[in-house]
């Protein structure tokens, strides 16, 4: 397995070394979206302003690597099904998001080239999200008494994410581009809406009460981002290698 990985890395570095080296810097603006435990939430009501920046390194006309930072707010109002019936619930908080994504173009595209003025694309990678988590046992008790253990407190949460999405980008000049995209995050905890796996259950064994969660991967938080971005092209090498583009892409 190690030998295969070394061969892959060597081929990857060799191929990228012959490609035209360009990079893009961009500013992103749009709204957060929330898909989670709450029910009867209005899609428009969950929109909140978010801003971001990114750096994109272009290996070739098909593949790029993007490092991205987004900061803004998430909020929602809705209901939860609890032991006492439908319980109103709401949350609002600031969230910071960092991700590294592979960006794959459907068409052969470099910012500023006239032959391909636009392209759809997909993204996927890895990242982390940072946000505050508010624990309130009084509010949680009507939903699930087993979760209402302890005292109210606030803590900072850092969770790993699997970011992915799709979009479309256009040339609007020799070095400028414009795009629109939708990005989703698969989170590895359930605390964005301050509910933290509300369907956990409790068992009692010899006077010892234990909270049991459904499983590690279970959660219903899928934060997302809908926005537009403006990109500026910077050159990392003096000229392209036409033979490479004709042969490989």
MARPA-675077 format. One line per 3 residues: number of its first residue (from 1); their letters; for each residue x, y, z of C-alpha. Coordinates in Angstrom, 3 decimals. Example, Ala and Ser with C-alpha at 12.3 -4.5 7.8 and 13.67 -1.06 7.14 Angstrom:
BEGIN
1 = as = 12.300:-4.500:7.800 ~ 13.670:-1.060:7.140;
REM end
This chain:
BEGIN
1 = xxx = 0.000:0.000:0.000 ~ 2.874:2.347:0.856 ~ 4.565:1.720:-2.492;
4 = xxx = 1.343:2.467:-4.370 ~ 0.966:5.742:-2.455 ~ 4.564:6.764:-3.258;
7 = xxx = 4.042:6.028:-6.958 ~ 0.812:8.059:-6.976 ~ 2.515:11.042:-5.302;
10 = xxx = 5.471:10.888:-7.731 ~ 3.199:10.790:-10.800 ~ 1.012:13.566:-9.403;
13 = xxx = 3.973:15.878:-8.767 ~ 5.493:15.125:-12.180 ~ 2.267:15.784:-14.087;
16 = xxx = 1.469:18.976:-12.170 ~ 5.000:20.203:-12.801 ~ 4.375:20.290:-16.557;
19 = xxx = 1.048:22.071:-16.314 ~ 0.457:25.771:-16.583 ~ 0.854:27.174:-13.090;
22 = xxx = -1.831:29.718:-12.243 ~ -3.701:30.549:-9.099 ~ -6.777:32.570:-8.229;
25 = xxx = -7.762:34.581:-5.185 ~ -11.400:35.244:-4.506 ~ -13.991:36.900:-2.308;
28 = xxx = -17.166:34.963:-1.477 ~ -20.505:36.339:-0.275 ~ -23.877:34.761:0.358;
31 = xxx = -26.080:33.071:2.912 ~ -25.946:30.104:5.255 ~ -28.643:27.429:5.061;
34 = xxx = -29.678:24.938:7.742 ~ -30.940:21.349:7.493 ~ -31.228:19.737:10.922;
37 = xxx = -33.374:18.360:13.725 ~ -35.910:21.189:13.690 ~ -39.167:20.756:11.811;
40 = xxx = -41.454:23.323:10.179 ~ -38.616:25.761:9.523 ~ -38.983:28.197:6.654;
43 = xxx = -36.107:27.958:4.119 ~ -36.072:31.764:3.779 ~ -36.030:32.247:7.550;
46 = xxx = -32.774:30.242:7.902 ~ -30.835:32.555:5.541 ~ -28.095:34.624:7.195;
49 = xxx = -25.290:36.756:5.703 ~ -21.870:35.106:5.398 ~ -18.614:36.269:3.830;
52 = xxx = -15.467:34.427:2.868 ~ -12.147:34.377:1.038 ~ -10.294:31.639:-0.814;
55 = xxx = -7.106:30.754:-2.652 ~ -7.266:28.344:-5.600 ~ -4.248:26.641:-7.171;
58 = xxx = -4.862:25.361:-10.715 ~ -3.005:22.143:-11.527 ~ -4.445:22.158:-15.049;
61 = xxx = -7.657:23.087:-16.869 ~ -9.672:20.374:-15.120 ~ -8.401:20.161:-11.556;
64 = xxx = -7.713:22.781:-8.883 ~ -7.176:22.824:-5.127 ~ -9.048:25.453:-3.102;
67 = xxx = -8.408:26.602:0.487 ~ -11.417:28.520:1.819 ~ -12.548:30.411:4.926;
70 = xxx = -16.187:31.474:5.549 ~ -17.541:33.376:8.551 ~ -21.101:34.372:9.406;
73 = xxx = -24.246:33.332:11.241 ~ -26.605:30.355:11.358 ~ -30.114:30.505:12.819;
76 = xxx = -33.504:28.803:12.625 ~ -36.867:28.619:14.365 ~ -39.082:25.543:14.402;
79 = xxx = -40.434:22.728:16.542 ~ -39.122:19.479:18.023 ~ -41.162:16.388:18.824;
82 = xxx = -40.715:15.683:22.546 ~ -42.255:13.737:25.406 ~ -44.524:16.706:26.052;
85 = xxx = -45.587:17.086:22.413 ~ -44.317:19.669:19.935 ~ -41.783:21.996:21.588;
88 = xxx = -40.770:25.363:20.055 ~ -37.021:25.721:19.533 ~ -34.705:28.318:18.068;
91 = xxx = -31.000:29.063:17.847 ~ -28.700:31.776:16.506 ~ -24.904:31.769:16.542;
94 = xxx = -21.745:32.752:14.724 ~ -19.874:30.045:12.808 ~ -16.400:29.922:11.250;
97 = xxx = -15.680:27.396:8.531 ~ -12.312:26.303:7.082 ~ -12.077:23.826:4.220;
100 = xxx = -9.706:22.424:1.620 ~ -11.497:21.282:-1.537 ~ -10.631:19.653:-4.825;
103 = xxx = -12.415:21.549:-7.596 ~ -13.103:19.624:-10.817 ~ -14.251:21.467:-13.944;
106 = xxx = -16.678:19.891:-16.388 ~ -15.082:21.837:-19.275 ~ -11.415:22.691:-19.837;
109 = xxx = -11.246:26.069:-18.139 ~ -8.693:28.665:-17.105 ~ -9.782:32.056:-15.870;
112 = xxx = -9.529:34.608:-18.699 ~ -9.310:32.196:-21.653 ~ -11.747:32.991:-24.475;
115 = xxx = -12.121:29.412:-25.796 ~ -13.985:28.303:-22.678 ~ -15.734:31.333:-21.160;
118 = xxx = -17.579:29.291:-18.509 ~ -17.814:25.849:-16.918 ~ -19.888:23.956:-14.357;
121 = xxx = -17.848:22.326:-11.605 ~ -18.067:20.118:-8.526 ~ -16.140:20.281:-5.245;
124 = xxx = -15.284:17.936:-2.389 ~ -12.762:17.763:0.417 ~ -12.281:18.056:4.171;
127 = xxx = -12.700:20.822:6.727 ~ -13.579:21.988:10.228 ~ -16.283:24.212:11.706;
130 = xxx = -16.054:26.267:14.896 ~ -19.097:27.513:16.833 ~ -20.460:27.923:20.391;
133 = xxx = -22.737:25.243:21.862 ~ -25.337:26.289:24.451 ~ -26.558:23.575:26.841;
136 = xxx = -29.799:24.362:28.703 ~ -31.304:21.407:30.652 ~ -34.515:23.318:31.365;
139 = xxx = -35.215:23.750:27.650 ~ -34.170:20.158:26.840 ~ -36.318:18.467:29.517;
142 = xxx = -39.632:18.593:27.571 ~ -37.891:17.091:24.515 ~ -35.979:14.282:26.239;
145 = xxx = -35.537:14.205:30.045 ~ -32.534:11.921:29.614 ~ -30.568:14.791:28.037;
148 = xxx = -31.436:17.311:30.771 ~ -28.564:16.292:33.044 ~ -26.194:18.905:34.472;
151 = xxx = -26.199:22.705:34.608 ~ -26.591:25.257:31.853 ~ -23.320:26.216:30.210;
154 = xxx = -21.673:27.349:26.981 ~ -18.724:25.647:25.308 ~ -16.789:26.012:22.073;
157 = xxx = -17.176:23.229:19.534 ~ -14.708:22.290:16.787 ~ -16.056:19.586:14.511;
160 = xxx = -14.644:17.879:11.440 ~ -16.680:18.219:8.254 ~ -16.928:16.696:4.811;
163 = xxx = -17.635:19.637:2.482 ~ -18.979:19.151:-1.033 ~ -20.973:21.087:-3.600;
166 = xxx = -21.396:22.312:-7.149 ~ -21.399:25.565:-9.063 ~ -20.791:27.434:-12.290;
169 = xxx = -18.151:30.091:-13.087 ~ -17.706:32.644:-15.884 ~ -14.988:34.855:-17.316;
172 = xxx = -15.748:38.564:-17.060 ~ -12.339:39.787:-18.181 ~ -8.736:38.786:-18.787;
175 = xxx = -8.108:38.215:-15.086 ~ -11.563:38.414:-13.498 ~ -14.215:35.781:-13.012;
178 = xxx = -17.662:35.479:-11.466 ~ -19.363:32.367:-10.122 ~ -22.251:30.973:-8.099;
181 = xxx = -22.242:27.812:-5.997 ~ -23.991:25.779:-3.311 ~ -21.901:24.036:-0.657;
184 = xxx = -22.997:21.504:1.964 ~ -21.187:20.243:5.085 ~ -21.559:16.809:6.637;
187 = xxx = -20.710:17.444:10.302 ~ -19.486:14.905:12.847 ~ -21.454:16.229:15.804;
190 = xxx = -25.022:17.356:16.362 ~ -24.599:20.584:18.298 ~ -25.126:23.311:15.718;
193 = xxx = -28.793:23.720:16.704 ~ -27.980:23.188:20.443 ~ -29.915:19.889:20.478;
196 = xxx = -26.944:17.455:20.381 ~ -28.682:14.250:19.272 ~ -32.152:14.815:20.767;
199 = xxx = -33.161:11.211:20.024 ~ -30.649:9.764:22.488 ~ -32.297:7.525:25.064;
202 = xxx = -31.646:6.507:28.690 ~ -31.437:3.143:30.455 ~ -31.245:2.294:34.139;
205 = xxx = -29.124:-0.620:35.375 ~ -28.736:-1.251:39.133 ~ -29.593:2.359:39.975;
208 = xxx = -27.076:3.664:37.427 ~ -28.489:5.865:34.693 ~ -26.662:5.910:31.365;
211 = xxx = -27.262:8.066:28.305 ~ -26.939:6.011:25.125 ~ -26.554:7.649:21.734;
214 = xxx = -27.756:6.002:18.549 ~ -24.229:5.890:17.044 ~ -21.208:8.129:16.421;
217 = xxx = -22.140:9.003:12.842 ~ -25.798:9.752:13.589 ~ -26.682:13.401:13.470;
220 = xxx = -29.050:15.613:11.557 ~ -26.972:18.768:11.121 ~ -26.247:19.612:7.486;
223 = xxx = -25.160:23.265:7.308 ~ -24.812:24.770:3.863 ~ -23.796:27.904:1.983;
226 = xxx = -25.391:29.516:-1.067 ~ -23.422:32.353:-2.601 ~ -21.509:34.081:-5.358;
229 = xxx = -17.786:34.754:-5.703 ~ -15.528:37.171:-7.554 ~ -12.127:35.820:-8.569;
232 = xxx = -8.851:37.430:-9.647 ~ -6.196:35.483:-11.546 ~ -2.503:35.549:-10.579;
235 = xxx = 0.335:33.887:-12.515 ~ 2.820:31.530:-10.907 ~ 4.800:30.785:-14.098;
238 = xxx = 5.697:32.886:-17.135 ~ 3.914:30.821:-19.774 ~ 1.878:27.693:-20.340;
241 = xxx = 2.982:24.387:-21.814 ~ 0.736:23.835:-24.886 ~ 2.068:20.294:-25.488;
244 = xxx = 0.871:19.267:-22.038 ~ -2.633:20.602:-22.607 ~ -2.959:18.893:-25.994;
247 = xxx = -1.641:15.538:-24.811 ~ -3.315:15.126:-21.449 ~ -6.400:17.294:-21.418;
REM end
